């Protein structure tokens, strides 16, 4: 039995999975856990619908951008938020803005990227009570042929 010492060893045993291996390597190097999120689904009611819940307390609708980016055959759900200190008025307060004595709540920007399968589509985006909720629906693709006979030249 062959033992794999790193992800590059997988290239020796598969064809056409380079994107998946590169994504796995990129994900293993991700260091930020902000903002926290959950991904859930109900296997009994609707097993083809996923719910991404992201805790974005303090961010308004104007601070958050949700988009699907298609780059060739790569589809990504990109969620970003910009609530930088300069935007909050902490550095140069005006008479209508508060001047902070203690500031312990983070005011930082974020960007989260999730890869989407070709049969996945975002169906709903909602921001309520500091929770960003994104519904992703997976459609069932047409069945593929299980076997293809190739002609020998």
C-alpha positions as CSV (number, residue, x, y, z in Angstrom):
1,X,0.0,0.0,0.0
2,X,1.3,3.5,-0.9
3,X,1.6,6.0,1.9
4,X,0.9,9.7,1.1
5,X,3.3,12.1,2.7
6,X,1.8,15.3,1.3
7,X,-0.9,16.6,-1.0
8,X,1.4,16.6,-4.0
9,X,1.6,12.8,-3.8
10,X,-2.1,12.7,-4.8
11,X,-1.2,14.1,-8.3
12,X,0.5,10.7,-9.0
13,X,-2.8,8.9,-8.7
14,X,-5.5,11.1,-10.3
15,X,-6.2,13.0,-13.5
16,X,-8.0,16.3,-13.7
17,X,-8.2,16.9,-10.0
18,X,-5.6,19.7,-9.9
19,X,-8.1,22.4,-8.9
20,X,-9.5,20.3,-6.0
21,X,-5.9,19.6,-4.7
22,X,-5.0,23.3,-5.0
23,X,-8.1,24.3,-3.1
24,X,-7.3,21.8,-0.4
25,X,-3.8,23.2,-0.1
26,X,-5.1,26.8,0.0
27,X,-7.7,25.9,2.7
28,X,-5.1,24.2,4.8
29,X,-3.2,27.6,5.0
30,X,-6.2,29.7,5.9
31,X,-5.5,31.4,9.2
32,X,-8.5,33.7,9.9
33,X,-11.6,32.4,11.7
34,X,-13.4,35.8,11.4
35,X,-16.3,35.9,11.0
36,X,-17.5,32.6,12.4
37,X,-20.0,30.7,10.4
38,X,-22.2,27.5,10.3
39,X,-23.3,25.4,7.3
40,X,-26.4,23.3,7.9
41,X,-28.9,21.3,6.0
42,X,-32.0,19.3,6.8
43,X,-31.6,15.8,5.4
44,X,-35.3,15.0,6.0
45,X,-37.1,18.1,4.7
46,X,-34.8,19.4,1.9
47,X,-31.5,17.6,1.5
48,X,-30.6,19.7,-1.5
49,X,-30.7,23.0,0.3
50,X,-27.8,24.3,2.4
51,X,-27.9,27.3,4.8
52,X,-24.8,29.3,5.4
53,X,-25.1,31.4,8.6
54,X,-22.4,34.0,9.3
55,X,-22.2,36.1,12.5
56,X,-21.7,39.7,11.2
57,X,-22.9,41.7,14.3
58,X,-22.2,45.4,13.8
59,X,-22.1,45.2,10.0
60,X,-24.9,46.9,8.1
61,X,-26.2,46.0,4.6
62,X,-24.0,48.7,3.1
63,X,-20.9,47.1,4.8
64,X,-21.4,43.7,3.3
65,X,-21.0,42.4,-0.3
66,X,-22.2,39.0,-1.4
67,X,-21.4,37.9,-5.0
68,X,-21.0,34.8,-7.1
69,X,-17.9,35.0,-9.3
70,X,-17.5,32.8,-12.4
71,X,-14.0,32.4,-13.7
72,X,-14.0,29.8,-16.4
73,X,-15.2,26.6,-14.8
74,X,-14.5,27.9,-11.3
75,X,-17.5,29.3,-9.4
76,X,-17.1,31.0,-6.1
77,X,-19.3,32.6,-3.5
78,X,-17.5,35.6,-2.2
79,X,-18.6,37.4,1.0
80,X,-16.8,40.5,2.1
81,X,-17.4,43.1,4.8
82,X,-15.7,46.5,5.3
83,X,-16.2,48.0,8.7
84,X,-12.8,49.6,9.1
85,X,-12.0,52.0,12.0
86,X,-11.8,54.9,9.6
87,X,-15.3,54.1,8.4
88,X,-16.6,54.1,12.0
89,X,-15.1,57.5,12.7
90,X,-12.8,56.3,15.5
91,X,-9.7,58.1,14.3
92,X,-11.1,61.5,13.4
93,X,-14.4,61.9,15.2
94,X,-16.8,64.6,14.2
95,X,-19.3,66.4,16.5
96,X,-22.0,63.9,15.4
97,X,-19.8,60.8,16.1
98,X,-18.7,59.4,19.5
99,X,-15.2,59.5,20.6
100,X,-14.2,56.1,22.1
101,X,-12.8,55.8,25.5
102,X,-12.6,52.0,25.4
103,X,-12.9,50.1,22.1
104,X,-13.0,46.3,22.5
105,X,-15.3,45.4,19.6
106,X,-13.5,44.5,16.5
107,X,-14.0,46.8,13.5
108,X,-12.2,44.9,10.8
109,X,-12.7,43.9,7.3
110,X,-13.2,40.3,6.1
111,X,-13.4,38.2,3.0
112,X,-14.7,34.6,2.9
113,X,-14.6,32.5,-0.3
114,X,-16.6,29.3,-0.8
115,X,-16.3,27.2,-3.9
116,X,-19.6,26.3,-5.6
117,X,-20.2,23.1,-7.6
118,X,-21.5,23.7,-11.1
119,X,-25.0,22.5,-10.0
120,X,-25.1,24.9,-6.9
121,X,-27.0,28.2,-7.0
122,X,-27.5,30.9,-4.4
123,X,-31.3,31.3,-3.9
124,X,-31.6,33.7,-1.0
125,X,-29.5,36.2,1.0
126,X,-30.8,37.8,4.2
127,X,-29.3,39.9,7.0
128,X,-31.3,39.9,10.2
129,X,-30.2,40.4,13.8
130,X,-26.5,40.3,13.1
131,X,-26.7,37.0,11.1
132,X,-26.1,36.8,7.4
133,X,-28.1,33.9,6.0
134,X,-27.3,32.6,2.5
135,X,-29.3,29.7,1.0
136,X,-27.5,27.5,-1.5
137,X,-29.6,25.0,-3.5
138,X,-28.0,22.0,-5.2
139,X,-29.8,20.7,-8.3
140,X,-29.6,17.1,-9.3
141,X,-27.6,16.8,-12.5
142,X,-28.6,14.4,-15.3
143,X,-27.2,11.0,-14.8
144,X,-24.0,10.3,-16.6
145,X,-23.3,7.2,-18.6
146,X,-21.5,4.7,-16.4
147,X,-19.4,3.3,-19.1
148,X,-18.0,4.5,-22.4
149,X,-16.5,2.2,-25.0
150,X,-13.4,3.8,-26.6
151,X,-12.3,2.9,-30.2
152,X,-8.8,1.7,-30.6
153,X,-6.8,3.2,-33.5
